[in-house]
């Protein structure tokens, strides 16, 4: 069953660039205006729409919520294939370091998993990767605190800094391009396949890196994401970056190298991660 799933995932990867899968170019509109913040100070606030939809739109009449799909019950960790690079097996953090230059990570081991602690910051792999298939298992806190973006928040960042959101989206409403399994700020998931808080969940991500010519992106990044066995991002061409640029805007593409580290986010919530492995893919 487990190996059959991996073979099926590779088949998804194989059809990633078939003409039928290619979507039309989205229409992106950007603007800014001066607004007063909570302190009464005038600040420039950025806005962006993608195909007429505001980034981080919360109105369900404009952006219908992804349907809730009950996934299969959680199971044992999915073993890494023979050609995978195991990034974390529960024993140590030897393949990871802090994103703060010259500092060791402050993340800790918890019963075979790893987790951020207060002010630990992001963690990144020491190795660098390009296009890849990434497997990550995570669990949001069993003791639920907060709501929206303040509940079980973290993120998986593929090389180049593109985020697949981690969030406790089980009976927790937020803007749909920021819920669990969203390509943050760019694309809501096709379904909400979250398990209950504290239960182990899986991401299987197929990532094809963007290609740049100078400052221009000549091939955009593409993502396929399977969340708990449910297809939630289907060969999506990423329209730009996924970095926060305000409550209604998101970052643009910024040129970067062919390879980069994989990162996990510290967002102030003790999300657990285990069994992380990666398979490099040819461009």
N, C-alpha and C positions, 0 to 999 in steps of 0.2 A: 504493500500500500504506500509506504513512505517513498520507496524508490520510484514507483509509478508516478507519484506526484511530481518528483523532481524531473523525470523524463517529460512529463506534460508541460512543466514550466519551461524546459529547454525548447520545446516545440513552439511555445509562445514567442520565445526569443528569436527563433529561426524565421518567423514571419514578420518580424518587426518592421521591415522596410518594404513590404509588398505594396504596390500602388493602391490597392483597395483600402489599405489602412491609413493612407495619407489624408489629412483633413485640410479644409480650406484655411487660408491665412486669416487669423483673427484680426478684428479691428480694435486697436488700442487708442484710447484718447487720454491725454494727460493735461493737467492744469494745476495751478496753485493760486492761493489767495491769502491775504493777511487776515488773521483772526486773533482774538484775545484768548489767552489761556486762562487757567484757574487763578493765576496771580494778577490778571489784568494786563499782562504784557502782550504786545503785538508780535506774533510769530508767523512765519510762512508755513502754511499747511498744504500738503500735496494731495492730489486726488487722481484717481485712475479708474477708467472703465475698460473692461474687456468684453467685446461684443455687446456693449451697452449696459453691462452689469457692473456696478460699483464693487471694487475690491472690498472684501469683508462685509458684503451686504448681509443684513440680518432679517430682512422682511421675507417671510416664507411665501408671500404672494408673488414676489419677484424671483426668488430662488427657492424652489420647492425642496424640502429636506430630503436627503437621500433615504430611500426605503430601509427599514430595519430588517436585517437578515440574521437569523439565529445560526451561528456557525456550529460545527461539530464541537463536542466537548474537548477541553484541553487534554493533551496527551504528553507522552515522554518527549524529551528533546529529539529533534530530527537530526540523525547523524550526517556529518559532512561527507560529500562525495570524495573519491580518491584523489581528484585533482584540485581540491579546494585548499585554500590557505585558512587554517583555523586561527581566528583572531582572539577568541576568548573561549576557554574550555572550563572555566570555573576555578582554576587552580591559582592563577596569578595574573597580574596586569603587566607582564613583561613586554607585551607588544603594543602598549598604550602609553601616552604621556599627556601632559597638560598642553593646552593650546597657548598658554602663557610662556613665552620664550624663556628657556633656561630653567624652568621649574618642573619638578616632578608632579604628577597628578595627585590630588587629594581624595580621589574616589576610593571607596573601600570595598572589600569583599564581604558578602553577607550570604552565608549558606550556599556557596557555589555560584552566586550571582554577584554583579557589581552594581554600585549605586553611588550617586553624588551625595555629598554632605554639604552643610551650610557654607556658601561662598567657595565651593570647590572649583567652579568654572567648568568649561567644556573639557571633554577628553577627546583625544584623537589618536589614530593609529600612527605608529612610527613608520610603517611602510606606506608607500603611495601606490595608487591604482588609477586606471582609466575606466573604460567601459567594463562593466562587471555585473555578475549576479550576486546579490548580497542576501544572506539569511540572518535575521535578527529575531530573538525572542525576548519579550518584555512583559512586565506586570506592573500596572499602576497600583498605588497604595490601597491596601484592603480597608484601611480606616479612611473613609471619605471626608475630605475637608475642602471647602471652597466650592465654587461653581464656575461654569464657563471656562475661560482660559486659565483659571487658577486651580484647576482640578486635574492632578495627574499629568502635568504638562512636561514634555520633553520633546526631543526630535532626533531623527536620524538624518545626517547630512552626508550626501554622496560627494565624491571628489568634485571640487569646484564650488562647493557650498550650497547645494540644492537640497532643500529640506522636505522629507516626508514626515508629517506631523505625528507625534505621539501625544495622545490625550485620553483621559478617561471620558469617552463619549457614550457611556452606558447610562441612559436616562439623564443626560447632561447636554443641554442645548447651548450652542455658541454659533458664531458665524460659520457657514458650512465649508468655506475654503480654508478654515482653520481647525476643523474637527479631526478626529483620528483618521489617519490614512489620506488626508488631503495633501496635495502638493501645495505647500503653504502659500496662501494668497493668490494662487493661480488656478487651482482646479479642485473642486470638492470631490470626494470619492463617489463612485457609482452606488455604493451601499454602505450602511453603517453596520459593520460586522463585528462590533466590539463584544468581548466577553465581559463578565462581571469584574468589578474591582478586585484585585488580588489574584485573579486567575491568569495563567500564562497565555500569552498571545504570540502569534508569529507574523512576521513580515518576510515575504520573498519578493525581492525587488530586482527587476532587470533594468539596468541603466546604460544607455548609450550616450556617451559624452558629447558635448557640443564641439564644433571645430571653428576656430577663429582664423581670420586672415587680417593681420594687423589688429585694429580695434573693432572690426566688423565680424559678427557671427555669420558664418556661411553654412553651417549645419547646426540646427538647434538640438538641444538635449531631448531624449525620449525616455519615457518611463512606462513600465508595466509593473503594477503592484498587486500582489495577492495577500490579502489580510485574513488570517485564520482559514485559509483554503478558499476564500471568496475573491473573485476578480473585482478589484475596486478602482484600478487605473489601467485602461486598456490602450497601450501603445500611444500614450499622450505625448504630443510635441509641446515642450515647455516654452511658453511665450516669452519668458524672461527670467530674471532672478527671483529668489524667494525671500529676500531680506526685508525686514521691517522698515518701512519708510513713512510711518504714520498710520492712523486708524483707517485710512481709505486709499493707501498706495503701497506699492511693493517695488523692490529694486529692479533695475534693468540688468541685462547681461553685462558682465565685466570680464574682459579677456583674462584667461588663466592658462596654465600649462596643460599638457596632455594628461598628466597624472597628478594626483593629490591625495591627501589623507581622507579617511572616513572619520566622521566626528559624531559624538553623541552630546546632547545638550544638557546642561544643568540649568533648569528653570525654577529652581527652588523647591521642587517636589522630589521625594525619595523614590523615584521610579527604579525598578530593578531590571537588569539586563543579563541575559545568559546566552550561551551557545551561539556565538557569532562566527560565521565563516563566509568566505568570499571566493568566487571563481572569476578569473579575469577572462574577458571576451575580446575577440578581435573586432576592430572597427570595420 
